[in-house]
Amino acid sequence: MKTKDTEWLEEKIQDIKKRKRALHKLIDPNMKKQIRKDLKKEYRASKRSEKNNLREWIKEEINKNKQ
Protein backbone atom coordinates (compact mmCIF):
# COMPACT_ATOMS: atom_id res chain seq x y z
CA MET A 1 0.00 0.00 0.00
CA LYS A 2 1.30 3.42 -0.90
CA THR A 3 1.87 5.70 2.06
CA LYS A 4 -0.45 8.65 1.86
CA ASP A 5 1.47 11.29 3.75
CA THR A 6 1.28 15.06 3.48
CA GLU A 7 3.56 15.12 0.43
CA TRP A 8 1.24 12.75 -1.39
CA LEU A 9 -1.75 14.89 -0.42
CA GLU A 10 -0.08 18.11 -1.60
CA GLU A 11 0.80 16.54 -4.96
CA LYS A 12 -2.76 15.29 -5.36
CA ILE A 13 -4.22 18.70 -4.50
CA GLN A 14 -1.91 20.44 -6.97
CA ASP A 15 -2.95 17.97 -9.69
CA ILE A 16 -6.63 18.64 -8.99
CA LYS A 17 -6.08 22.42 -9.05
CA LYS A 18 -4.23 22.16 -12.36
CA ARG A 19 -7.09 20.21 -13.93
CA LYS A 20 -9.61 22.68 -12.50
CA ARG A 21 -7.78 25.63 -14.06
CA ALA A 22 -7.89 23.89 -17.45
CA LEU A 23 -11.70 23.84 -17.34
CA HIS A 24 -12.02 27.34 -18.78
CA LYS A 25 -11.19 25.86 -22.19
CA LEU A 26 -14.43 23.85 -22.21
CA ILE A 27 -17.49 25.39 -23.80
CA ASP A 28 -20.30 23.18 -22.49
CA PRO A 29 -21.41 24.51 -19.06
CA ASN A 30 -23.00 21.21 -18.04
CA MET A 31 -19.73 19.39 -18.71
CA LYS A 32 -17.82 21.97 -16.65
CA LYS A 33 -20.23 21.57 -13.76
CA GLN A 34 -19.96 17.77 -13.82
CA ILE A 35 -16.15 17.85 -13.93
CA ARG A 36 -16.04 20.33 -11.05
CA LYS A 37 -18.22 17.97 -9.00
CA ASP A 38 -15.95 15.05 -9.84
CA LEU A 39 -12.85 17.03 -8.86
CA LYS A 40 -14.47 18.03 -5.58
CA LYS A 41 -15.26 14.37 -4.83
CA GLU A 42 -11.69 13.39 -5.68
CA TYR A 43 -10.36 16.14 -3.38
CA ARG A 44 -12.51 14.96 -0.48
CA ALA A 45 -11.55 11.35 -1.11
CA SER A 46 -7.84 12.18 -1.05
CA LYS A 47 -8.19 14.04 2.26
CA ARG A 48 -10.16 11.15 3.73
CA SER A 49 -7.59 8.66 2.47
CA GLU A 50 -4.73 10.61 4.04
CA LYS A 51 -6.55 10.80 7.38
CA ASN A 52 -7.34 7.09 7.28
CA ASN A 53 -3.71 6.26 6.54
CA LEU A 54 -2.66 8.37 9.52
CA ARG A 55 -5.12 6.55 11.80
CA GLU A 56 -3.75 3.18 10.69
CA TRP A 57 -0.18 4.32 11.28
CA ILE A 58 -1.06 5.49 14.80
CA LYS A 59 -2.70 2.15 15.59
CA GLU A 60 0.37 0.28 14.36
CA GLU A 61 2.67 2.43 16.49
CA ILE A 62 0.52 1.87 19.59
CA ASN A 63 0.51 -1.88 18.99
CA LYS A 64 4.29 -1.89 18.54
CA ASN A 65 4.79 -0.12 21.83
CA LYS A 66 2.47 -2.50 23.70
CA GLN A 67 4.48 -5.52 22.66
Contacts in CASP RR format, 6 or more apart in sequence:
PFRMAT RR
TARGET T0000
AUTHOR 0000-0000-0000
METHOD contacts of the structure
MODEL  1
MKTKDTEWLEEKIQDIKKRKRALHKLIDPNMKKQIRKDLKKEYRASKRSE
KNNLREWIKEEINKNKQ
2 8 0 8 1.000
3 53 0 8 1.000
4 46 0 8 1.000
4 49 0 8 1.000
4 50 0 8 1.000
4 52 0 8 1.000
4 53 0 8 1.000
5 50 0 8 1.000
5 53 0 8 1.000
6 50 0 8 1.000
8 50 0 8 1.000
9 46 0 8 1.000
9 47 0 8 1.000
9 50 0 8 1.000
12 43 0 8 1.000
12 46 0 8 1.000
13 43 0 8 1.000
13 46 0 8 1.000
16 39 0 8 1.000
16 42 0 8 1.000
16 43 0 8 1.000
16 46 0 8 1.000
19 35 0 8 1.000
19 39 0 8 1.000
20 36 0 8 1.000
20 39 0 8 1.000
23 32 0 8 1.000
23 35 0 8 1.000
23 36 0 8 1.000
26 32 0 8 1.000
26 35 0 8 1.000
END
